[in-house]
Amino acid sequence: MKKYELIFGDTILKKLKKIESEKDIKKRVSKMLDKIEEKGPKSGKLLDSIVNLYEIKSKKPPLRLYFEIIFDGNKAEIIDFEMKKNPENQNKLIAKIINYLKNKN
């Protein structure tokens, strides 16, 4: 039973098309999206409460997916995903996403 509607921007759709041939990553991302659809904010870890940014992780393959919960209408905007990187690069990406979300609203 779907509780949250998923919203995809142009950037994330391009990234999803790129992984079309990589079955392991595609399967893992699909499972993550299903989990977000079903559980919403309970499926991930809250990174920033001001912009409602969440992260969901996978170990094999090491993948991180970032999404925003829009409580008005029970929607989840899928923002980005990446293979796990070093903490410095990860923090840069998170800061970039937070900046994007603050300027969007």
Secondary structure, 3 states (H helix, E strand, C coil): CCCCEEEECHHHHHHHHHCCCCHHHHHHHHHHHHHHHHHHHHHCEEEECCCCEEEEEECCCCEEEEEEEECCCCEEEEEEEEECCCHHHHHHHHHHHHHHHHHHC
